[in-house]
């Protein structure tokens, strides 16, 4: 399916998923979902949260605003159309966009996102936090990604493993741009794209973020949400370390004919010399004992896998 072949009654959803505010106006939490258009669990989870807040008349302290990322890619269930929207937040690219140089669907999406973000009165808030929601193509992918500006106490409150060193090895990420606007930035990976558990994991992660930022009083989520989320099981039952640092990223290009070896899950322990994938040059092996992260099992993507310790 292409964007042009969509039925006329399927409208592209609104950029702003939700926007609520209340007193005192001290903290701003900005959230993005679907920067990769095929990662829809974040959008569904945010819609649930805004509806839950409204239907239960739960007041917010500060402001919570959530934005839909790559709307055009979302409509055709693709990671991106021409570019990866979470790899083009370079200052030079943004400068060109501001000069009306939008040469791809992703540049147009970025221009619209920036228009909304720049309209927010950032200086009004004493604390500004940015959370970017994602899912993975490999199983067991529940973790938080820290940047240099992240509040580790908030990330620890999520209950998931915390990954450091990744943001510094990937260029053009939204988190790094929001850092320049004095946001505390982090990302949350909710699990496998198509796994219903990812929906519940993201709801619970956003809810815990709101609680740890003191933006809501302690309100209990429906028991079925908590029971179906698998965040707490990962560290307690799967022996995954609470902190992992990325020491290697395997970057790929379409002409590489990269193929991940089947069956890997996030946080699988791999031995030095173990075959991880193949490309047109042959086998790709682990260069040291590591925990594997984000093995690529989809056609689109610029990173084949990550190795952590």
N, C-alpha and C positions, 0 to 999 in steps of 0.2 A: 504494500500500500504506500502511496506517496501522498504528500500534502494536497496535491491537485486532485487526487482521486477520492478524497473524503466526501461523504454525503454532505449536501449543503446544509442540513439541519444540525451538523456537528460543529458547533461554534468553538473557537479557541477560548479556553477559560480565562477569567480575569487574572491580571497580574498580581493583584493583592488578594491573598487567600483570606486574610483576616487582619483586623486592626482594632485593638481595644486598649483603653487607657483608664487610669484612675489615680487617685491621690494616695500618698504623696508622689510627686513627679520626680523621682530620684533615679530610677533605673530604666534603661531601655534594652529590651531583648529583641533583636532582629534575627529572623530565621528564614533560610531559603530551603526550598525543596525542588527536586527535579532540575537541578542544574544539568544533570544527565536525564534526558527525557524518558528513558525506560525505567527509571527508579521511582516508581509511583507510590511506594508505601509511605513516603514522607508526606506527600500531598494528602493522601487519605487520612493519615494520622492527624495532621494539622486541622483538617476539616472536622474531624471528630472532637478535637480539643476545643475549638472555638464554639462548636455546638454545645458541648458539655458545660463550658463556662457560662454560656448564655442561659441554657435551660435550667441550670442549678443556681443561677444568679450569684455566681462566685466573683467577687470583686478583685480586680487587678490593682496592685500597687505599682505605679509606673506605667510603661507602655509596652505592649506586645504586638509586634507587627510581623507578618509572615508573607513572603513573596514566592511566587511560582517562577522558576528559572527558565528553562528552555521550552517555552510553550509550544513552538512549532514541532520540535522533536518529540515532545510528549504526545502530540496528536497522532504521530505515526509510530509511537512506541520504539523509538530509536535513541541511542545514547546521544547522538548529535547528527546534524545534517551535513555540514561541511567541516566544522571544527568542533573541538571539545570546549564547551562553554566554560568549563572550570580550568582552562589552561590559557585563557587570553586576557586575563585581567592585568596585563602589563601597562605600566604608565605610558609608554609610547603608543600602544594600541588605543588606550583611553584618550590620549591627546588627539590622535587621528579621528577617533569617533566624534569627539567634540568639534572637530572641523568638518563634520558631516561626511566622513569617509567610511561608509558602511558597505563593505564589499562581500558580505555573506549573511545568511540568516542569523548566525551566531553573533555577528557584530551588531545587527539590528536588535537582537534580544538584549545584548549587553548595554546598548545605548538606552533602551527602555528601563532596564533595571537601575542603571545609574541615575536616570532622571528621577525615579522614585526615591532612591537612597539619598541623593543630594538634596531632595526637598525636605528631608527629615531635619528638624532643628536639633542637631546632635548636641550642641553646647548647652541645651536646656537640661540635659541629664548628667548627673554626677558620675554615673556608671553606665558604660555602653558595652553590651555583650553581643557577639555574633555567633550563631550556631548554624552550621551547614549540614543538612541531612542527606544521607546516602544509603544505598544498599550495594551488595557485592554479587559477582557472578559465581563465586566459590562459596561452598557451604561453611557454616560456623562463623560467619563474618560479623561478629558483634563486638565493637570496640570504639573508643574515643580517640581522636587524633588531636594532639596538643600542638600549639604554636608557642613562640617565645612569650606571647602575651596572655596565654591561658592561665586562669586561676585553677591550680591543681586541686584545690579543695572542692570546687564545683565539679570537676571531672571525676574525682573520687566518689562523689555523691551519686554518680550514675550507676556505680556498681560494676562497670565493665572494664576490661583491660585498657590501659592507656598507652598509646603509641607516640613516642617522641622521635624526632629526627626526620620524619617523613615530609613535613611541610617545607623544610629547608632544602629538600632534594627535588622538589617539583616546582616548576616555574609557572607563574601566571594564574595561581589559584585565587579564588575569591577571598579566602581567609587572609591571605597576605595583603591584599589591597585594603580590606577593612582594618587591618592592623595600622595602616597609615592614617586612618581616620580616628585613631585612638580607641578602637574596640578591643575587648578581650575576645579573641577568636578561637573557636575549636569546631571540630566536626564530629558527627556521630554516624557510625555505620550500623544499620539496624539488622543486618542479616542478608540472607539470600533474596535476590530480587523477587522471585515468585512465591516465596514462603510466607504464608499468612502470619507466622510468628513475627516477621519483621514489622508489620503494622503495629502489633502490640508492644514490641520492644521500643519503637520510636515514640509511641504515646507515653510510655513509662519514662523514657529518657527526657522528653520535653517537660513532663510533669515534675520530675525530680529537679530539673534545672530551675523551673519556676520556684520550687520550694527552697532550694539552696540560695537563690538570689533574693529570698524574702519578698517575692512578688505576689505570693498568695499565702493565706493562712493554710495550715495543714488540713487538707480535705482529702478524704479517702476516695480513690478511684474505685469503680465497680470491681468486685472481686474477680470477675472473669478476665478483666484486662490484666491484672497482676498475675493471675495463674497461668495465662497463656503466653506471657512474656518470658523469654529465656535468659535475660541479662544476668541474673544472679547465679544461675547454674554454671555459667561458663568458667568462672574462676573457682567456685567451690567444688564442682564435680568433675571438671575436665582438666584440672591441674595446669591451667594457663597462668603464667606469671602476671602480676598486676601491672607491671611496667615493662615495656619492650621498646628497644631503640632500633631504628632502621639503619642498617649498615650497607645495604646494597639495593639498588633499583635496576631491574632489567628493562631498559627502554626498548621499544620495538617500532618498526615502520611496516606499512602494508607489504612492501616488497620482500620483507624478511621471511614470509610464510611461517610465522611463529605458530607453534601448536603446543599447548601445555599438556603434559602427560596426564591422562585421565585419573580421576579419583582423589586428587589432593583436596584437602580442606584447609581453611584458615587455621593457623596455629599448629599445623602438623609439624613435628620435629623431623628435620631432614639432616642426614649425615654428609660430611664432606665427601665429594665425589659422586653423590647420588644423582641419577638422571632426573631432571625436573621438566625439561621441555626439549623440543627440537625446532630448528629453523633450516633455511636453505644451506647453511654451512655444516649442519650436523647436530650432535647432541649438545645440550646446555646443562651443566652440572653445578651442584652446590660447591662453592669454593671453601666453605667452612661449615661446621655444625651450626644450625640455625633453626629458628621457628619461621615457617613459611607464612607469608601474608598476601592476601588478594591474588591468588592464582587466577589468570584470565581465562574464562570459559565462555567468551562471547566474541563476535567478530570485530566489534569496534573497541578501541582502547589503545593507548600509547605506552602502557606499562604492562609487561608480561607477568611479573611477580615481584615481590619484595622479600628480602631476608632480614630478620630481626634477631636480636639477642638481648 
